[in-house]
Amino acid sequence: MSTDLVQSLKSVLRFLVPKSILMARYERYFFCTQRWQNLHLGVFDSFQAASEFASRRGVIPRFALDHEKWLQEHQGLSPHDYPMMFWLSRMLQEEEDMRVVDLGGSVGVTYYAYKPVMKFPAGLRWQVCELDDVVQLGRRIAQERGEPALSFTSDLKVLDGAPVLFAAGVIQYIEPRLVEVLSAVKYPPKHLLINRIPLTMDRATFVTLQNGGAGIQSYRIENHREFTDGLNRLGYREVDRWRCLENSTYIPFHPDVALNHFEGFYFVRDLNE
């Protein structure tokens, strides 16, 4: 039987089978799957609502990742890395003793990927802010590789006074919004390099559940205008933006909130503001 015919039969069945049955079947599949398939489930008003939904099904949402495997699989560069590298290289040229805070940077994956192709100054300090268990692993790997410029912490206060915040594919997993995180420090970073963030143009901010293979986690899709306006109110202005075409989000039974790409940004905060 041809693939086209199979797909046609599936389309017909979707109209014949009640939606409630299809949703229940997908929900079971979503919670049972233990490999990465970019699966999402539900539209919720908050992290708490998403967590309560999962908890009623015996699942406690938590971010889980095999960080050593992630490091091995991401030693190369993707198209969305190049805008980040371009702007970061200009910052490093202006200040040799640069401190970069890599929010949610795993075990230093980006540092290791960028180092062979970028000229890192001798005084660079690359600080990864991660969960406690990742911090310990990251320190061990950095020590084994002889990387004194790379350090790890779980304290968000590391953002205070840092020239650069580097955040790639992480903001959507953190319950406080970025504007709240930045408002909590006395001296927010001057430069914001933000990559692979899902934003919606068509509706208010919402939360969904994502199956990451190793675990189920809550995942925010923020309204585009709310996101940029919040940073504008903190004194940041947008310098550049780009599309991350390698990333997408599709939530079954909610086609109106599908995203065929994510966003990347460079914001700067003028010191006189």
N, C-alpha and C positions, 0 to 999 in steps of 0.2 A: 504494500500500500504506500502511495507516495506521501511525502511530507505535507504537500499542499492539501491533499485530501484529508489527512489526519487533522490538520488545523481547521479545515472547513467543518468537519464533524464536531470538533470541540466547540466551535463557535455556535453551531446549531444547538448542542447540548446546553450551552449556557442560557439559551432562551427557554429551554424546556424544563431545566432543573430549577426549583425555587432558589432565590437568592440566599435565603437563610441556610440552606443546606450547603451551598457553595462556600459561604462565609465560614461555616463551622468546619468544613473540610480543610480550607486554607489555614484556618487558625491552628488546627492540629498539626498541619505540616510545618507551619512557621515555628511553633514551639519545640518541635521534635528535631528539626534539622540541625546538624552539628558541623556543617561546612559552609564556607562563605558563598552566598549566592545573591548578596545585596537585597535581602528580603526586608520588607517593612510591613507593619500592621497597625491600623487604626489611626485616628485623628483625635487628639486630646487637647484640653485647654492648658495643661501644665504637666511638669515632670511628676508631680504627686499623683495626678489622675492617671497617667500612664503606668506608674508604678503600682497603684492600687489595682488596676485592670490586670496586670501581669500577676500580681500576688494572689488574686482570686483564682488563678489558674496554676498556682503552685510554683511560680517563678519569681525570684527576686531580681529585678534588673540591676546589672552591674557591668562595668566595662571590663572586658577580658581580652587579652591578646598575648600570643606567643611572641614576645619582643625579640628574642634571639632569631627566630625564624623570620620575623618582619625585617630585621636588620640584614639578613642574608638575601632576602628577596628584593630589597630596595637599595641596592648599592649603585644603581644607575640613575639617570635623570629622566623625568617625564616632561612633556611640553609645558605643563603648568609651573615647572620649576624655573624656567628661564626669566620670566618677569621678576620673580623674587630675587634671583641671582643678579640681575641687572641693577636693581635698586640697592641691594645690599652691597654690591661692589662699589657703588658710588659713595655710600656711607663710610665704608672701610677706608676709602682713599682720603676722606676728609679728617678722619680721626683714627690714629693708629692704636690707641689704648681703648678700643671699642668694647662695650659690654653688650652682648646680645642675650636676651632672655627668650628661650625657645619653649613656649608654653605647650605642654603635652607632647614633647619631642621624643617620646619613647626612650631608647637608650643612646640617643644622639644620632639617630638615623640620618637626619639632614646634614649635620656636621660632617659625618663620614662621607656622605655622597657629594657634598660641595667641595670639600677640601682638595681633592685631586685636580679640580678644574678651576678653582679660584685661588687668588693669591691672598691668603690670610696673613694679616700683619702679625708680627711677633708678639705684640701686646694684646691680641684678641682674647677676650674672656667669653666663652660660650656656655651659658648657664641654662641647663634644662630643668624646667619645673614640672614635676611628675608626681604620681602616686608613690607612697612610701616604698612599696615592694619593688617598683621600677627603679627608684632612686638607688637602692642597694645593688641591683643588677647592673645598672648603668655605670656606677662607680667601679665595679669589678672589671667590667669590660674595658673601660677607659684606662684603668691601671694596667691591665694586661697588654693593651695596645700602646702604652706610653703616650697618653694624650693629656698633658698637664693643663692645656687650655680649656678642657671640657670638664664641667662640674655639674653636680646634681643637687636639687633641693625639692622639698614638697611645700615650701613656704611661699605663698603668693606675694609676701612682702618684698621678695626679690625684685619685683617690678618697680619698687620705689626708687626713682632716680636713674633707672636704666635708660640708656639712649634709644634702644631698639627693642620692641616686642615683635617676635617672630611667632606666628601662630598658623600652622598649616593643618587643616582637617581636624581641628580640635574644638573650636568654639561651640559647635552644635551639641557637644557632649557635656558641657559644663552648665550646671543649673543656673548660677548667676549669669546674667547677660554680660557681655563684654563691657558695656558702659558702666555696669555696677562694679565690676572688678577694677576698672580704671579709677572710678570715683573713690574707691576705698584706700588709695595710696596718696600720699601727700604730693609727690612729684611724679606724675604719670610719664611714661615714655614719650619722647619727642616723636619718634617714628613708629608707625604701625605697619607691619608687613603681614597681611592676612591672606590666606590661600585656602581654596577648597572649602568654601562656606556655602551651604544651601540657603538660598533666599527666595521668597515668593513675592511676586508683583501683584498677585490677584486676590489675596485674602490676608486676614490678620495672622499674626504669629501663632503657631501651633506646635504641638509635640507629637511625635510618633514613636513607635517601638522599632528597633532595628535588630535583626539577628546577625551578629558578627561572626557566627560559626562557633567561636569559643564561649559565647555568652549572649544574653539579651540585654540591650541597653536603651535607655530613653535618649531621644534625639530631637533637638529643636530645629524647626525651619522657621526662621524669623522673617517678618515682613521687611522687604528691601528698604522702604522709606523709613520705617521705625529704626532700623539698624543704622543707616547713614545719618539720620537726623539726630539720633542720640549722641553719636560721636561729634557731630557738628556743634552740639550744645556744650561739649567739653572743650571746644576750641580747636578741634581737628578739622582740616580741610582735605578733601580728596585730591590727590595728585595724579593717580592712575588707577585704572581698573581693567580687568581682563576676564575672559571666560575660561573655565576649566572644563573642557569638553570631554575629558575622560570620566567625569563623575556625573551620576544621575540618580534620581530617586523616583520610584514608582510605587504607589501604595494601592494595592488591589481594592476595588470597590470605591475608590476615591480618585477617579481619573482627573478631576478638576485641579488636583494639587500636584500633579506630576511635574518633575523638573528634568529637562534634558541636558542641563549643565549646571555647574556650580559657579561661584564668583571668586575673584581675587581682587585685592585692593592694596594701594599704598596711600596711607594718610600721614600727614605731618601736623604737628602742633606747634604753632608759632609761639616762641617763648614770651613774647610781649602781650600775649592774650591771657 
